């Protein structure tokens, strides 16, 4: 029995019967070297204990100041553990109701309120809807700007036009590099777009990984650089992504976005078709890959290249300096040299693909360009899709060019343009690689966001894990609590009109619209300072209402009624300017509606003498 008991003891301690080894084990200390036998049950208990000991991950808050339910003005704010990182700071072009407005930018009130938390602004690429608001943001909050070399070069060029109180901090980073901004480890991921040096952003935070795609497409045969870094998206997906924020611009379009190589083939055919005619190509100034195509075709067909439009010249200058465009010597000529070459030796690259009234192509179409006149000897290619809302303006420009005898080629006729944004199959590819727990569609109108939501659900994502936001909304995301709407933030549209920023609001725009639609009647009179009777006037001034020389009776009626109202106020001892002006406006408005059916703006101007 004693021998049987010793056997399990030897197994338990692992001691050898040899005297030397026993001494070594004893000197090492039996208690320290002994490890209790672990069963399956105790393993489970230890794991559970470790999970309970892990602190809960903090939430990350995402606030939207632009880019939702609209095209442009992209700006998204990420906040975690008292640190804020901003992705993009763009602008939007005014719509038809914003009379006289030059640009629309986000409301930066929330960023001003939290300026001490902001660690930096990361820019995904150099399009105006992503960098156009930076000068206005820096005038409010001086924070460092991070971007790829071309993006920073374009921002530097833009900031030369603005006088900032403090010099901006602009930091160049390449795709694949990391930026540490507070608790945010920002990783830049190369993507294809219609401008080189575009990136997506992976944010490694204490809350988890968030991926912001920026604007992108998957081009397997890009003209410039490598294709979108799908391997990195897949690696992040394997690591575990808390939330994906993906652009929705082309979420309504099935299939894949065509490669830029298709435009190469179309341009080659069109250049050969043009023969003895001068070629004028209108495209986005920022589409540097398209400009490279134009240069390549010009070299092949023995033509010189000139540029028209300030933004086109600025983009080309930066792209050439940084080596993003390869231009042979003596290929580029100044626009003033066009007359020195026959038409078949010229290619003119210009702005105006969106029918903007002051753009170079529009001024050519309406014979308002100082240096270029168009006619029967011109072969014009519009290499861009109209932005939603610009279709009519583009159509008007095309009509005017055709009236002048130009041959006009636009996107619906030939493949002279491809989008820079991912269609449904490319969006599905990113979703399948990233495998996010939560999803927020961004960059698009409501119909685009909803379509992107449906696409994500078709791939198996629960609708509870998808959030469609709006400007001014914010959402909180965490592993433990999921995704839920948080407190709203100050947000909206700020109008830039000339040098004025924010001084034009809805009331001013309402008055401009009123003036534009119905015109203006001004009633000027001088009143006695003591008793208020009329000393001179009233004189009537009409602008945009009726032709005064043909409406003498109406003007006389307005003048007579105005005098009667002012004299009545004097008799009734009414001397408050506000009351007198309202009486004049109300009664004159009734008279005008009765006689003309119109409602012009009525402006009484009264002076005391």
C-alpha positions, 0 to 999 in steps of 0.5 A: 500500500505504501508503494502505491501511495508514493506513485501518485506523489511522484507524478504530482511533484515531478521529483526524481528519485535521484538525490541530486535532482531532489536537492535542486528542487528543494533549494528552488522552493517547493511552494514557488515551483508548484502550480495547482492542477487546472481543470476545465471548470477552473479554466472557465472561471479564470476566463470569466474573472479576466473579462470582468476585470477588463475596464469598459471601453469608452464611447466615441461620439460622431457629430455631423456639421455637413455632408448629410442630406446635401452634396458638398460641405463635408465636415465630420467631428469625432470625439473620444476621451476629451479629444476631437479630430475633424475629418474634412472641411469643405464648402458647397455652391449656392443653389438658385434661391441663394441670390448673390451668395458665393459659397456656403460653409458649415457653421463652426460654432460647435468647434469654437466652443470646443477649440481646446479639445481639437487636436487636428483636421485630417483632409481626405483629398483636395476637392473643394467640397472637402477643403473649400471651408478651411480658410474660414475654419482657420479664421475661427479656430487655429488648428493643425491641418494634415493631408497628403502632399498634393492636398496640402499643396492645394490648401497652401495655394488656397490660403494665399488668397486669405489673410489669416491672423496666425500662420497655419500649421500644415503637415504633409503625410503619405498614405500608409503613415500614422498621425497621433492626435490625442487618443486618436491614432489616425491611419491614412489608406490609399484610395482611387478617386478623380484626384490623386493622393486621395485617402480613406482614414482609419481611426484607432481609438480607445473605443475601437476602430472607425473607418471613414472612406472619404470619396473613393472608387475601386479602379483596377487600372488607374491612370495614376498611382496604385489601385485602392488598398483593399488589403488594408481594408481587409486587414482592418476588418479581420482586426475588428471595426467598430463602425464604418462611415462610407460615402453614398454619392453613387449608392443609387447606381448599380454595378461598378464605376468604369475605369478612367481608361475608358475615357482614354479610348474616347479621347483618342477617338475624338482627337482623331475626329476633330482633324482640322478643328481647335479642341476645347475641353471643359472639365473639373480643374481638380481632375488632374488625372483627366488633365494628364489624359488631355496632355497625353493625347495632345502629345500624340496628335501634335497639339499645344495645350493652353489653360483657361480659368483661374482654378484650372491654372492654379491646380495645374501649377500645384500639380506640376510643381509636385510632379503629379502631372508629367508635361513635356517641354514646350507643350504648354503655351499661354492663352495669349499665344493661341493666335500664333498657332493654327486651330489643328495645333491647339487644345484648350483645357478650360473650366465651366463644365457645370455651366457656372455663369462666370466660368470660362466656357460660359463666357465663351458661349455668350461671347463674353470671354476677352481672349477666346471667341468660339465658332464653326472651327471649334470642337468642344468636349464637356468632360464632366457629369452635371452636378444635381441641380446644374443640368439646366445651366449646362444645357443652356451653355451647350445650346449657346455653343451649338448656336455659334456653330461649334461641334459639342460632345457631352457625357451622354453622347460619348464616354468622355467622363467617368465618376470618381465615386463608388457604385453599388458593387464597390460599396458592397466590396468595402462592406464585405472587407471591413465587416463593421459592427455599425454603419453610418452612410455619409456624403449624399442626399437623403435618397442616397443615404437610404439606398446605401442603408438598404444595400448594407441590410441586403448584406446581412447588417441589422437595421438597428446597427445602421444610423442615418444622421442629419446636420446638427445630429450626433451619435454615440458608439460603444461596444457595450451600449451600441449606437445611439443618438446623442445631444444635438450640436449647433450646426447649419449653413453660413453664407459667404457673400464677397468679403462678408461671412455670415452677414447674409441670412435667411431674412436678407435672402428673402428680401433679395428674392422678393426684390428679384420677383416683384421689384421695389417701390420707394416713397420719400417724404419730408415732414415738419419736425413739430406737427408732422405735416408734409413739407415736400414730396412724397416722391415715388421711385420704382425699380423692377416693378413697372416701367414708370413712363408707361404707368403715370396714372399708377404713380400718381395714385401712389403719390396721392394716397401716400400724401393723404396717409401722412397728412392724416397721421399729422392730424391724428397726432401720430409721430412714431416712425414705425407706426407711420411707415406701417400705415403707408406700406399697408395701404399702398400695398392694397392699392398696388395689388388692386390695380396690378395684382403684384406685391413689390417691396415698399420702402417708405423713407421719411425725414424730419425738417 
